[in-house]
Amino acid sequence: MQIKVTRAAQLKAKPDETRLGFGQIFTDHMFNMDYSLDQGWHDPRIEPYSPIAMDPSSMVLHYGQAIFEGLKAYRNPAGGIQLFRPRANIDRLNRSARRMCIPEMDPDLVLESFKTLLRIEQDWVPRAPGTSLYIRPTVIATDPFLGVRASHTYRFFIILSPVGAYYAEGFNPVKIWVTRDYVRAVRGGVGEAKTPGNYAASLLAGEEAHQAGYTQVLWLDGVEQKYIEEVGAMNIFFVIDDELVTPALNGSILPGITRDSVLALARHWGIKTSERRISIDEVVAAHETGRLKEIFGAGTAAVISPVGELRYGDQILAVGGGEVGPLSQRLYDALVAIQYGKALDPMGWVEPV
């Protein structure tokens, strides 16, 4: 399918790159494509960024049938633009689609939609250190129908947003609250899909954590509330003795692209890694015996986010003396250097635009 392009008659003023937040500013154009039973996915097009008109009875508004992804475009030292593992994001988008009864999309067409949109919006890819252009592909159910079933029509759209650091703290240790009052997902549910309802389920715990002075919530499993799963916007890692440990993917944890990249790099460096069940009690015990060396999160938005404090009930686990741990720093430096084209890419992760 050919991607049609309609350019905006008037372009927006570019923001100050040194004062970018996250997800607040959007570019001049967006990608749209529609699905119907008789035509399948059709009419791929790039148009001026604008609101989406939909019927008040659109199924996404009532039953939450939607999926999305998040990845970034980076400006390399030569001034070119590159993506980091976009096919992994596209594969995960289609896995989420299968779980949410949404028709899958041609991966090559999705990748070409990213690149075509980025070429049109290339002036929006910022050049200031630590900045990037965030890419948000989304699919929503659009049938005007009040009844619980999979929709017969969908809209796929992509919007772009120039961004700076995800956390106000920057690359400094954050404080994480372990919730015992709420659960986010259970095995057999939709926790492994990137669907909006997962994030809606996290909001109340997140608000309570913020009120207590914590940045994010660490979720325990939804059955025993004993085993660690993930943080609201990141997968979680622990350095215990000389081993890098992260919870195994079990059907209720999002399979993060950055998570996979961290494990691949660590193994490439010869670091002992483990994907397994790890309980909060094991983490507390490791801290008490001095075996817990580092905690950090990994995700597209923040890349690596070191954790300086973990609170579980009345127990406060201070880690690293308020400093970034050596492995957290090494992983962050390596990933960022690959993403921005400042180092060799031993894994073949970079996709030029």
C-alpha positions as CSV (number, residue, x, y, z in Angstrom):
1,M,0.0,0.0,0.0
2,Q,1.2,3.5,-0.8
3,I,1.2,6.0,2.0
4,K,-0.6,9.2,1.0
5,V,0.8,12.5,2.3
6,T,-1.2,15.6,3.0
7,R,1.0,18.4,4.4
8,A,-0.1,20.9,7.0
9,A,-0.8,24.4,5.6
10,Q,0.8,26.0,8.7
11,L,3.6,24.6,10.8
12,K,4.0,25.0,14.5
13,A,6.8,26.9,16.2
14,K,9.5,24.5,17.5
15,P,9.9,24.3,21.2
16,D,13.0,25.2,23.3
17,E,15.0,21.9,23.2
18,T,16.6,22.6,26.6
19,R,13.2,22.7,28.3
20,L,11.4,19.7,26.9
21,G,9.2,17.7,29.3
22,F,7.6,14.4,28.4
23,G,4.6,13.9,26.2
24,Q,3.3,17.5,26.2
25,I,4.2,18.8,22.8
26,F,3.2,17.2,19.4
27,T,4.4,17.6,15.9
28,D,2.7,18.9,12.8
29,H,1.7,15.6,11.3
30,M,0.3,12.2,12.2
31,F,-0.2,8.8,10.5
32,N,-3.6,7.3,10.2
33,M,-4.9,4.0,8.8
34,D,-8.3,2.3,9.0
35,Y,-9.6,-1.3,9.3
36,S,-12.9,-2.8,8.2
37,L,-14.0,-6.4,7.7
38,D,-14.4,-6.0,4.0
39,Q,-11.2,-4.0,3.3
40,G,-8.9,-5.1,6.0
41,W,-6.2,-2.5,6.9
42,H,-6.4,0.2,4.2
43,D,-5.9,3.9,3.4
44,P,-2.5,4.5,5.1
45,R,-2.0,8.3,5.1
46,I,-0.1,11.1,6.8
47,E,-2.1,14.1,7.6
48,P,-1.9,17.3,9.7
49,Y,-2.1,16.5,13.4
50,S,-5.7,16.9,14.5
51,P,-8.4,15.6,16.8
52,I,-10.0,12.3,15.9
53,A,-13.8,12.5,15.4
54,M,-15.6,9.5,16.8
55,D,-19.1,8.4,17.7
56,P,-19.9,8.6,21.5
57,S,-20.8,4.9,21.3
58,S,-17.4,4.0,19.9
59,M,-16.4,0.7,21.5
60,V,-13.0,1.9,22.7
61,L,-14.8,4.4,25.0
62,H,-16.9,1.7,26.6
63,Y,-14.9,-1.5,26.6
64,G,-11.3,-0.4,26.4
65,Q,-10.3,-2.4,23.3
66,A,-7.1,-0.6,22.4
67,I,-3.3,-1.1,22.3
68,F,-0.3,1.1,21.9
69,E,3.5,1.1,21.8
70,G,6.3,3.5,22.7
71,L,9.7,4.0,21.0
72,K,12.1,6.8,20.2
73,A,13.9,8.4,17.2
74,Y,17.4,9.7,18.0
75,R,19.7,12.2,16.3
76,N,23.1,10.8,15.7
77,P,26.4,12.7,15.7
78,A,26.3,13.1,11.9
79,G,22.9,14.7,12.1
80,G,21.0,11.6,10.8
81,I,18.0,10.0,12.5
82,Q,17.9,6.4,13.8
83,L,15.5,4.1,15.6
84,F,16.4,1.6,18.3
85,R,14.9,-1.9,17.8
86,P,11.7,-0.8,16.1
87,R,10.9,-4.2,14.8
88,A,10.8,-5.5,18.4
89,N,8.2,-2.8,19.2
90,I,6.2,-3.8,16.1
91,D,6.3,-7.5,17.0
92,R,5.0,-6.6,20.5
93,L,2.3,-4.4,19.0
94,N,1.1,-7.4,17.1
95,R,1.3,-9.7,20.1
96,S,-0.8,-7.2,22.0
97,A,-3.2,-7.1,19.0
98,R,-3.7,-10.8,19.2
99,R,-4.5,-10.7,22.9
100,M,-7.0,-7.8,22.5
101,C,-8.7,-9.4,19.4
102,I,-7.4,-6.6,17.1
103,P,-6.3,-7.5,13.5
104,E,-2.6,-7.7,13.2
105,M,-0.7,-5.3,10.8
106,D,2.0,-5.9,8.2
107,P,5.3,-5.2,10.1
108,D,7.0,-3.8,7.0
109,L,4.2,-1.3,6.5
110,V,4.3,-0.3,10.1
111,L,8.0,0.3,9.9
112,E,7.6,2.2,6.7
113,S,4.9,4.4,8.4
114,F,7.4,5.2,11.1
115,K,10.1,6.2,8.7
116,T,7.9,8.1,6.3
117,L,6.4,10.2,9.1
118,L,9.9,10.8,10.6
119,R,11.3,12.0,7.3
120,I,8.4,14.5,7.1
121,E,8.9,15.6,10.7
122,Q,12.7,15.4,10.7
123,D,13.1,18.9,11.9
124,W,11.3,17.9,15.1
125,V,13.9,15.4,16.1
126,P,15.8,17.5,18.7
127,R,19.6,17.8,18.9
128,A,20.1,18.8,22.5
129,P,21.8,16.2,24.7
130,G,19.5,13.7,26.2
131,T,16.5,14.6,24.0
132,S,14.7,12.5,21.4
133,L,11.4,12.2,19.5
134,Y,9.0,9.9,21.2
135,I,6.8,7.7,18.8
136,R,3.4,6.6,20.0
137,P,1.6,4.1,17.7
138,T,-1.9,3.3,18.9
139,V,-4.9,1.2,17.7
140,I,-8.4,1.9,18.9
141,A,-11.8,0.1,18.3
142,T,-14.2,2.4,16.5
143,D,-17.5,0.5,16.0
144,P,-20.5,2.6,17.1
145,F,-22.0,-0.3,19.2
146,L,-22.9,-0.9,22.8
147,G,-22.3,-4.6,23.3
148,V,-19.4,-6.7,24.5
149,R,-17.6,-8.1,21.5
150,A,-14.6,-7.4,19.4
151,S,-15.0,-4.4,17.2
152,H,-15.3,-4.7,13.4
153,T,-13.5,-1.4,12.7
154,Y,-10.3,0.2,14.0
155,R,-8.1,3.2,13.6
156,F,-4.3,2.9,13.7
157,F,-2.6,6.2,14.3
158,I,0.9,7.4,15.1
159,I,1.8,10.7,16.9
160,L,5.2,12.1,17.7
161,S,6.4,14.2,20.6
162,P,9.8,15.8,21.3
163,V,10.9,14.8,24.8
164,G,13.5,15.3,27.4
165,A,14.0,13.3,30.6
166,Y,11.1,11.2,31.7
167,Y,11.8,11.8,35.4
168,A,12.3,15.2,36.9
169,E,15.2,13.6,38.9
170,G,17.0,12.9,35.7
171,F,19.5,10.0,35.9
172,N,19.5,9.9,39.6
173,P,18.2,7.3,42.1
174,V,14.4,7.4,42.5
175,K,12.2,6.2,45.4
176,I,9.9,3.2,44.8
177,W,6.8,2.2,46.8
178,V,5.9,-1.5,47.0
179,T,2.1,-1.7,47.2
180,R,0.4,-4.3,49.3
181,D,-3.1,-2.9,48.8
182,Y,-3.6,-3.2,45.0
183,V,-2.6,-5.5,42.2
184,R,-2.2,-4.6,38.5
185,A,-2.5,-7.9,36.7
186,V,-2.8,-11.7,37.0
187,R,-1.5,-14.5,34.9
188,G,-4.0,-15.2,32.2
189,G,-5.1,-11.6,32.1
190,V,-3.8,-8.8,29.9
191,G,-0.8,-7.8,31.9
192,E,1.6,-8.8,29.1
193,A,-0.3,-6.7,26.5
194,K,0.4,-3.0,26.2
195,T,-3.2,-2.0,26.6
196,P,-4.5,1.2,28.3
197,G,-6.5,-0.7,31.0
198,N,-3.3,-1.9,32.6
199,Y,-2.2,1.7,33.2
200,A,-5.6,2.8,34.4
201,A,-5.4,0.0,37.0
202,S,-2.2,1.5,38.3
203,L,-3.4,5.1,38.8
204,L,-4.7,4.9,42.4
205,A,-1.7,3.2,43.8
206,G,0.5,5.6,41.9
207,E,-1.3,8.6,43.4
208,E,-0.9,7.2,46.9
209,A,2.8,6.6,46.2
210,H,3.3,10.2,45.0
211,Q,1.5,11.6,48.0
212,A,4.0,9.7,50.2
213,G,6.9,11.1,48.3
214,Y,7.6,8.1,46.0
215,T,8.1,8.2,42.2
216,Q,6.7,4.9,41.2
217,V,4.9,1.7,42.4
218,L,6.4,-1.7,42.4
219,W,3.8,-4.4,41.9
220,L,3.7,-7.8,43.4
221,D,1.9,-10.8,41.9
222,G,-1.9,-10.7,41.9
223,V,-2.4,-14.1,43.5
224,E,-0.1,-14.4,46.5
225,Q,1.1,-10.7,46.6
226,K,4.5,-12.1,47.3
227,Y,6.5,-12.2,44.1
228,I,7.9,-9.1,42.4
229,E,6.5,-8.3,38.9
230,E,7.3,-4.8,37.6
231,V,7.2,-1.1,38.2
232,G,4.4,1.0,36.7
233,A,6.5,2.3,33.7
234,M,9.5,-0.1,33.8
235,N,10.7,-3.6,34.3
236,I,12.7,-4.1,37.5
237,F,16.2,-5.5,38.1
238,F,18.2,-6.4,41.2
239,V,21.9,-7.0,41.6
240,I,22.3,-9.6,44.4
241,D,25.9,-10.6,45.0
242,D,27.3,-10.9,41.5
243,E,24.1,-11.9,39.8
244,L,21.7,-9.7,37.8
245,V,18.1,-10.8,38.6
246,T,14.8,-9.8,37.0
247,P,11.3,-11.4,37.3
248,A,10.6,-14.0,34.7
249,L,8.0,-13.2,32.1
250,N,4.9,-15.1,33.3
251,G,2.0,-13.7,31.4
252,S,1.3,-10.8,33.7
253,I,4.5,-8.8,33.1
254,L,5.1,-6.6,30.0
255,P,8.0,-8.0,27.9
256,G,10.0,-4.8,27.8
257,I,12.3,-4.0,24.8
258,T,14.8,-2.3,27.2
259,R,14.5,-5.3,29.6
260,D,15.5,-7.6,26.8
261,S,18.3,-5.2,25.8
262,V,19.7,-5.1,29.3
263,L,19.8,-8.9,29.5
264,A,21.4,-9.2,26.1
265,L,24.1,-6.6,27.0
266,A,24.8,-8.2,30.4
267,R,25.2,-11.6,28.9
268,H,27.4,-10.1,26.1
269,W,29.6,-8.8,28.9
270,G,29.8,-12.1,30.7
271,I,27.6,-11.0,33.7
272,K,25.6,-13.7,35.4
273,T,21.9,-13.1,34.7
274,S,18.8,-14.8,35.9
275,E,15.1,-14.5,34.9
276,R,13.2,-16.2,37.7
277,R,10.6,-15.7,40.4
278,I,11.9,-13.4,43.1
279,S,10.0,-12.6,46.2
280,I,9.9,-9.3,48.1
281,D,11.1,-11.3,51.2
282,E,14.2,-12.4,49.3
283,V,15.0,-8.8,48.4
284,V,14.5,-7.7,52.0
285,A,16.7,-10.5,53.2
286,A,19.4,-9.7,50.6
287,H,19.4,-6.1,51.8
288,E,19.6,-7.1,55.5
289,T,22.7,-9.3,54.8
290,G,24.4,-6.7,52.5
291,R,24.0,-8.8,49.4
292,L,21.7,-6.4,47.6
293,K,24.0,-4.2,45.6
294,E,21.7,-2.3,43.2
295,I,18.1,-1.9,42.1
296,F,17.2,-0.3,38.8
297,G,14.3,-0.1,36.4
298,A,14.5,-0.4,32.6
299,G,12.1,1.1,30.0
300,T,11.9,3.1,26.8
301,A,11.0,6.4,28.5
302,A,13.8,6.5,31.1
303,V,16.2,3.9,29.6
304,I,17.7,3.0,33.0
305,S,16.3,4.4,36.2
306,P,18.4,3.6,39.3
307,V,16.5,3.1,42.5
308,G,17.9,4.5,45.7
309,E,15.1,3.6,48.1
310,L,12.5,0.8,48.2
311,R,9.6,1.0,50.8
312,Y,7.7,-2.1,51.7
313,G,5.3,-1.5,54.6
314,D,7.3,0.0,57.4
315,Q,10.6,-1.3,56.0
316,I,12.7,1.2,54.0
317,L,15.5,-0.3,52.0
318,A,18.2,2.2,51.2
319,V,20.4,1.1,48.3
320,G,23.7,2.5,47.1
321,G,24.0,5.3,49.5
322,G,22.1,7.6,47.2
323,E,24.5,7.1,44.4
324,V,24.0,5.4,41.0
325,G,25.3,1.9,41.0
326,P,28.2,0.8,38.7
327,L,26.1,-1.6,36.6
328,S,23.2,0.8,36.3
329,Q,25.7,3.4,35.1
330,R,27.4,1.0,32.7
331,L,24.2,-0.2,31.2
332,Y,22.8,3.4,30.8
333,D,26.0,4.6,29.2
334,A,26.1,1.7,26.8
335,L,22.4,1.8,25.7
336,V,22.4,5.6,25.3
337,A,25.6,5.5,23.2
338,I,24.1,2.9,20.9
339,Q,20.8,4.7,20.6
340,Y,22.4,8.0,19.7
341,G,25.0,6.4,17.4
342,K,27.9,7.3,19.5
343,A,29.2,3.7,19.9
344,L,29.3,0.6,17.9
345,D,26.1,-1.5,17.8
346,P,27.3,-5.1,18.5
347,M,23.7,-6.4,18.5
348,G,22.4,-4.9,15.2
349,W,19.7,-2.9,17.0
350,V,19.9,0.4,15.2
351,E,17.6,1.1,12.2
352,P,18.6,4.1,10.1
353,V,15.7,6.4,9.0
